[in-house]
Amino acid sequence: MLVLEYKAVVNKKQTIAIEEAIRTTQFIRNKAIRYWMDALLKSKINKIALNNYSTALRKEFVFAEELNSMACQSATERAWTAISRFYDNCKKGRSGKKGYPKFQHDNRSVEYKTCGWSIHPTKRRITFTDKKGIGELKLLGKWDIHTYPIKSIKRVRIVKRADGFYIQFCLDIEVSLEPRTGDGEIGIDVGLEHFYSDSNGHHQPNPRFLRKAEKSVKHAGRQIYKKEKGKNQRRKARARYQRKHLRVSRQRNEHSKRLGRCVCKANAFVAYEDLNVKGLVKNHCLAKSINDVGWTLFRQWIEYFATKFGTVVVAVSPQYTSQKCSSCGVIVKKSLSVRTHVCKCGCVLHRDHNASINILNIGKKLRSGRPEVTLQD
């Protein structure tokens, strides 16, 4: 599945219509969750039952009938995604919270399937044909969609962001492989001092996008509370604050995308840390720095580009990778503040460089199918 995104040019009337469609989607999803909760002890609810319930909602509420029927089904599918995730976590015996479905209060998108919209032959405009009154929208962006047939478009989303509305086209196509520039093997250790350190000794600097923009973001946040509630100036101040956070998010995403592509394009095998980021951010002293560096985002892009370049990727448990000597295998215990690994065998390396070598060695064993040797041995 390939997703192409374009900026939409909208007027005031279309903005109101899109926001109404988004609120309707949220309403149908929440009603589906409530329907599942009420019937939980009486009967078993599946995906088909929720889709049928969307038809009943369209008959009961006029504003729901104005939304395209397949868009209503997409809303109930979102509810079913939350329900099935909860069931899967219960079956797997996941520790802690199981992700019980909750009601949504901040939905920012509406999704159409194969009907309810029509695209102009030039593919520079799209028209939504349901009764919400969205009408024709002009699209801005690179015209990669010209290279794909209209039949390959399986879903169209309208996404609301701080700087406007965007149209996403979900294409059902196979991702074609691209040639790599190298066939190396690399182990990656992510951190806060450096964005990542690899087994070749390279340390990628940590950009710290949020830290650099923090002064400006905090100033914009304080301006919100200096404006009177309900006034237009307060709404504008909130929009400025949201745009600053959106800019930081985009910087972080583009940075992770660029590095993930470079890593997978230059290497045939990549081993990286399988970190429990949700557990790590519970440390309130490091939570902001961990969220700022974006480890999960970097891993997602590595896994995406691995399929694009035919790179083999392996997730390695980070346990004892910083403590074990990559040369002789002896455990050298050190605190987090100690940044240099010094072993009796004469091996002196940066802590993260030593860890990345261990990650690469363990990844090779996992790839070959041999049982992993415990790091205490």
C-alpha positions in Angstrom: 0.0 0.0 0.0 1.4 3.4 -1.1 0.1 6.7 0.3 0.4 9.9 -1.7 -0.4 13.2 0.1 -1.4 16.5 -1.4 -2.3 19.9 0.1 -5.9 20.9 -0.6 -7.0 24.5 -1.4 -10.3 25.1 0.4 -12.6 28.1 1.0 -14.6 28.9 4.1 -17.7 27.0 3.1 -15.7 23.9 2.2 -13.8 24.1 5.5 -17.1 23.9 7.4 -18.3 21.0 5.3 -15.1 19.0 5.8 -15.2 19.6 9.6 -18.8 18.4 9.7 -17.8 15.2 7.8 -14.9 14.7 10.3 -17.3 15.1 13.3 -19.8 12.7 11.7 -17.0 10.1 11.3 -16.1 10.5 15.0 -19.8 10.2 16.0 -20.3 7.0 14.0 -17.1 5.4 15.4 -18.0 6.3 19.0 -21.6 5.0 18.5 -20.1 1.7 17.2 -17.9 1.4 20.3 -20.9 2.0 22.5 -22.9 -0.6 20.5 -20.1 -3.1 21.1 -20.0 -2.3 24.9 -23.7 -2.7 25.3 -23.8 -6.0 23.5 -20.6 -7.4 25.0 -22.4 -9.6 27.6 -25.4 -10.4 25.3 -24.0 -11.4 22.0 -20.7 -11.5 20.0 -20.2 -8.5 17.8 -18.0 -8.8 14.7 -16.9 -6.5 11.9 -19.9 -7.3 9.7 -22.3 -6.5 12.6 -20.7 -3.1 13.0 -21.0 -2.4 9.3 -24.7 -3.2 9.4 -25.0 -0.9 12.4 -23.6 2.0 10.3 -26.6 1.5 8.0 -29.0 1.8 11.0 -27.3 5.0 12.1 -27.7 6.4 8.6 -31.5 5.8 8.8 -31.7 7.3 12.3 -29.6 10.5 11.9 -29.9 12.8 9.0 -26.3 14.2 9.3 -25.0 10.6 9.1 -27.1 9.9 6.0 -25.4 12.9 4.3 -22.0 11.2 4.6 -21.2 8.7 2.0 -22.2 5.1 2.9 -18.7 3.7 2.5 -17.2 6.6 4.6 -19.6 5.5 7.3 -18.3 1.9 7.0 -14.8 3.2 7.3 -15.7 4.9 10.5 -17.1 1.6 12.0 -13.9 -0.2 10.7 -11.9 2.2 12.8 -14.0 1.1 15.8 -13.4 -2.6 14.9 -9.6 -1.9 14.6 -9.6 -0.7 18.2 -11.7 -3.7 19.4 -9.7 -6.3 17.6 -6.4 -4.8 18.9 -7.9 -5.2 22.5 -8.8 -8.8 21.8 -5.4 -9.6 20.4 -3.6 -8.1 23.4 -5.8 -10.2 25.7 -5.1 -13.4 23.8 -1.3 -12.7 23.8 -1.3 -12.1 27.5 0.2 -8.7 27.2 1.2 -7.3 30.6 -0.2 -4.1 31.8 -3.0 -2.2 30.1 -4.7 -4.1 27.2 -5.9 -1.1 25.2 -9.6 -1.2 26.0 -11.4 0.8 23.3 -12.1 4.4 24.2 -14.3 7.1 22.8 -12.6 9.5 20.5 -12.7 13.3 21.0 -10.1 14.6 18.6 -10.7 12.9 15.3 -9.0 14.8 12.4 -9.8 12.8 9.3 -12.6 11.3 7.2 -12.0 8.3 4.9 -13.7 7.4 1.7 -13.4 4.1 -0.1 -14.0 3.6 -3.9 -17.0 5.9 -4.1 -18.1 9.2 -2.9 -15.4 11.0 -4.9 -14.3 11.6 -8.4 -10.9 12.8 -9.6 -10.5 15.2 -12.6 -8.8 13.7 -15.7 -5.8 16.0 -15.1 -5.6 14.6 -11.5 -5.1 18.1 -10.2 -8.6 18.4 -8.7 -10.9 16.0 -6.8 -14.6 16.3 -6.2 -16.5 14.8 -3.3 -20.0 13.8 -4.4 -21.8 13.1 -1.1 -24.3 15.4 0.5 -21.9 17.1 2.9 -21.3 19.8 0.3 -17.5 19.6 0.2 -17.4 19.9 -3.6 -14.3 20.3 -5.8 -10.9 20.8 -4.2 -7.7 21.9 -5.9 -4.6 19.8 -5.1 -1.1 21.1 -4.6 2.0 18.9 -4.6 4.2 16.7 -6.8 2.2 14.8 -9.4 3.4 11.3 -8.8 -0.2 10.1 -8.9 -0.2 10.7 -12.7 1.9 7.5 -13.1 -0.8 5.3 -11.4 -4.2 4.2 -12.8 -7.3 5.5 -11.0 -8.4 1.9 -10.3 -5.4 1.5 -8.0 -6.8 4.1 -5.7 -8.6 2.2 -2.9 -9.1 4.9 -0.3 -9.1 8.7 -0.2 -8.7 10.5 3.1 -9.1 14.1 4.1 -6.8 14.9 7.0 -6.9 18.1 9.0 -3.6 19.6 10.3 -2.6 22.8 11.9 -1.7 24.4 8.6 -4.8 23.2 6.6 -6.3 20.2 5.0 -4.5 17.4 3.1 -5.8 14.7 0.7 -4.2 11.2 1.0 -4.6 8.7 -1.8 -4.0 5.0 -0.7 -2.8 3.0 -3.7 -2.9 -0.8 -3.9 0.4 -1.4 -5.7 3.5 -3.5 -5.2 6.6 -1.6 -4.0 9.3 -2.1 -6.6 12.8 -2.9 -5.4 15.6 -0.4 -6.0 19.3 -1.3 -6.3 21.5 -0.8 -3.3 24.8 1.1 -3.5 26.5 -1.3 -1.1 26.3 -4.7 0.5 27.7 -4.0 3.9 26.6 -5.2 7.3 25.9 -2.8 10.1 24.8 -2.7 13.7 23.0 0.4 15.1 22.8 1.6 18.7 20.5 4.6 19.2 21.0 7.0 22.0 20.6 10.5 23.4 24.2 11.8 23.1 24.2 10.7 19.4 21.2 10.0 17.3 22.8 6.6 16.5 26.2 5.0 16.6 27.0 2.2 14.1 29.5 -0.7 14.2 31.7 1.2 11.7 32.5 3.8 14.4 30.3 6.6 12.9 28.3 8.7 15.3 25.3 10.5 13.8 24.6 13.8 15.6 21.4 14.2 17.5 19.5 17.2 15.9 17.3 17.9 19.0 14.6 19.7 17.0 12.3 20.2 20.0 15.0 21.5 22.2 16.1 24.1 19.6 12.5 25.3 19.1 11.5 25.0 22.7 11.8 28.7 23.5 9.7 29.7 20.5 7.1 27.0 21.3 6.8 28.0 24.9 6.4 31.6 24.0 3.6 30.7 21.5 1.9 28.6 24.3 1.9 31.5 26.7 0.3 33.8 24.2 -2.8 31.6 24.1 -3.6 32.3 27.8 -3.1 36.1 27.3 -6.1 36.2 24.9 -9.7 36.2 26.0 -11.6 33.0 25.8 -13.9 32.7 22.8 -12.3 35.5 20.9 -10.7 35.2 17.4 -7.3 36.3 18.7 -7.2 33.3 21.0 -8.0 31.0 18.1 -5.2 32.5 16.0 -2.7 32.1 18.9 -3.7 28.5 19.3 -3.2 27.9 15.6 0.3 29.5 15.7 1.2 27.2 18.6 0.0 24.1 16.7 1.9 25.1 13.6 5.2 25.3 15.6 4.7 21.8 16.9 3.8 20.5 13.5 7.0 22.0 12.1 9.1 20.1 14.7 7.2 16.9 13.9 7.9 17.3 10.2 11.6 18.0 10.8 11.9 14.9 12.9 10.1 12.7 10.4 12.2 14.0 7.4 15.4 13.4 9.4 14.5 9.8 10.3 13.3 9.2 6.7 16.6 10.4 5.2 18.8 8.4 7.6 16.7 5.3 7.3 17.0 5.4 3.5 20.8 6.0 3.6 21.3 3.1 6.1 19.2 0.6 4.0 20.6 1.7 0.7 24.2 1.2 1.7 23.8 -2.1 3.6 22.5 -5.6 2.9 22.1 -6.4 6.6 21.0 -4.1 9.4 20.7 -5.0 13.1 19.1 -2.5 15.4 17.9 -2.3 19.0 14.5 -3.6 19.9 13.8 -0.9 22.5 10.7 -0.6 24.7 10.2 3.1 24.2 6.9 3.2 26.1 8.7 1.9 29.1 11.6 4.2 28.8 9.5 7.4 28.6 8.2 6.6 32.1 11.5 8.0 33.3 10.4 11.7 33.7 13.9 12.9 33.6 14.6 11.6 30.1 11.0 11.5 28.6 11.3 14.8 26.7 14.7 13.9 25.2 13.5 10.4 24.3 10.4 11.7 22.5 12.4 14.4 20.8 15.0 11.9 19.3 12.2 9.7 17.7 13.6 6.2 18.0 10.3 4.5 17.0 10.0 6.7 13.9 13.6 5.8 12.9 12.9 2.1 13.2 9.7 2.4 11.2 11.5 4.0 8.3 14.3 1.4 8.5 11.8 -1.4 8.2 10.0 0.4 5.3 13.2 1.1 3.2 14.4 -2.5 4.0 11.5 -3.8 1.8 12.3 -1.2 -0.8 16.0 -2.0 -1.1 15.8 -5.8 -0.2 17.8 -5.2 3.0 17.6 -7.8 5.8 16.8 -6.2 9.1 16.9 -7.9 12.5 15.7 -6.5 15.9 18.1 -7.3 18.7 17.3 -7.2 22.5 19.4 -4.4 24.0 20.1 -6.3 27.2 23.8 -6.1 28.2 24.9 -4.9 24.8 26.6 -1.9 26.5 28.2 -3.9 29.2 29.7 -6.8 27.2 33.1 -6.3 25.7 32.8 -6.7 21.9 36.4 -8.0 21.7 36.6 -10.7 24.4 33.0 -11.0 25.6 33.7 -10.2 29.3 31.0 -8.2 31.1 32.3 -4.8 32.1 29.7 -3.1 34.3 29.4 0.7 34.0 26.9 3.3 34.9 25.1 5.4 32.3 27.4 8.3 32.9 30.5 6.4 31.8 30.8 6.9 28.1 34.0 5.0 27.4 34.2 1.2 27.4 37.6 0.0 28.9 38.3 -3.7 29.2 41.2 -5.6 30.7 41.9 -7.2 27.2 43.0 -3.7 26.0 39.8 -2.8 24.1 39.0 0.9 24.5 35.9 2.1 22.6 33.1 4.6 22.9 30.3 3.0 24.9 27.8 3.2 22.0 30.3 2.0 19.4 31.0 -1.1 21.6 27.2 -1.7 21.9 26.6 -1.4 18.1 29.3 -4.1 17.5 27.6 -6.4 20.0 24.2 -5.7 18.3 25.7 -6.6 14.9 27.2 -9.9 16.2 23.9 -10.9 17.9 22.0 -10.0 14.8 24.2 -12.2 12.6 23.5 -15.2 15.0 19.8 -14.6 14.8 19.9 -14.3 11.0 21.8 -17.6 10.7 19.2 -19.3 12.8 21.6 -20.4 15.5 20.5 -20.1 19.1 21.5 -16.8 20.6 24.3 -17.0 23.1 23.5 -15.3 26.4 25.6 -12.3 27.1 26.5 -13.5 30.5 28.5 -16.4 29.0 
